[in-house]
Amino acid sequence: MGIYRCPMAISKTIRLSGGSSDSIEDAIRTVLARAAVTIRDISRFRVVEVGGKVDSAGVPTNFEVLIDITFNVREAIQGE
């Protein structure tokens, strides 16, 4: 009788940054949308750092985020 091994999902986390002149939320959405163009199976994200720029009156002019994006590592598929 052989040992049955259940395949275990493997994931990878990368750190990306980006920004928006509108809001922190828009900066996060922008980074995730851009990452999704080339990365499949994104499963979660975590905000690591939030920052930005302000004008001389102290009004935010740009919102910048640093986020960790986690995605599943796919098995090699014939013909792909």
C-alpha positions as CSV (number, residue, x, y, z in Angstrom):
1,M,0.0,0.0,0.0
2,G,1.5,3.3,-1.1
3,I,1.4,6.6,0.7
4,Y,-1.1,9.1,-0.7
5,R,0.3,12.6,-0.8
6,C,-2.2,15.4,-1.1
7,P,-0.8,18.2,-3.3
8,M,-0.1,21.3,-1.3
9,A,-0.8,24.8,-2.7
10,I,2.3,26.9,-2.9
11,S,2.1,30.7,-2.8
12,K,4.5,33.5,-3.4
13,T,4.6,37.0,-2.0
14,I,6.1,40.0,-3.8
15,R,6.3,43.7,-2.8
16,L,5.1,46.4,-5.1
17,S,4.6,50.1,-4.9
18,G,2.5,52.7,-6.7
19,G,0.5,55.8,-6.2
20,S,-2.6,57.9,-7.0
21,S,-3.5,61.5,-6.8
22,D,-7.0,60.6,-5.7
23,S,-6.8,58.4,-2.5
24,I,-5.0,55.6,-0.7
25,E,-7.7,53.2,-1.8
26,D,-7.2,54.2,-5.4
27,A,-3.5,53.7,-5.1
28,I,-4.1,50.2,-3.8
29,R,-6.5,49.4,-6.6
30,T,-4.1,50.8,-9.2
31,V,-1.3,48.6,-8.0
32,L,-3.5,45.5,-7.8
33,A,-5.0,46.1,-11.3
34,R,-1.5,46.6,-12.8
35,A,-0.2,43.5,-11.1
36,A,-3.1,41.4,-12.3
37,V,-2.1,42.1,-16.0
38,T,0.9,39.8,-15.6
39,I,0.3,37.9,-12.4
40,R,-2.4,35.2,-12.2
41,D,-4.2,33.9,-9.2
42,I,-3.7,36.9,-6.8
43,S,-5.2,35.8,-3.6
44,R,-4.5,38.6,-1.1
45,F,-2.6,41.7,-0.3
46,R,-1.3,43.5,2.7
47,V,-0.5,47.2,3.0
48,V,3.1,47.6,4.3
49,E,3.4,51.3,4.1
50,V,1.4,54.4,3.2
51,G,2.8,57.8,2.4
52,G,2.5,60.6,0.0
53,K,3.3,64.2,-0.9
54,V,1.7,67.4,0.3
55,D,1.7,70.9,-1.1
56,S,2.8,74.0,0.7
57,A,-0.6,74.3,2.5
58,G,-0.3,70.7,3.8
59,V,-2.9,69.3,1.4
60,P,-2.2,65.8,0.1
61,T,-1.3,65.9,-3.6
62,N,-0.3,62.2,-4.0
63,F,-0.9,59.0,-2.1
64,E,1.7,56.3,-2.3
65,V,1.4,52.7,-1.1
66,L,3.8,49.8,-0.6
67,I,1.9,46.5,-0.6
68,D,2.7,42.8,-0.5
69,I,0.8,40.8,-3.0
70,T,0.4,37.0,-2.6
71,F,-0.5,34.7,-5.5
72,N,-0.7,30.9,-6.0
73,V,2.2,29.2,-7.8
74,R,0.8,27.2,-10.7
75,E,1.8,23.8,-11.8
76,A,3.4,23.5,-15.2
77,I,0.7,22.7,-17.8
78,Q,1.6,21.0,-21.1
79,G,1.2,23.3,-24.1
80,E,1.3,26.6,-22.1
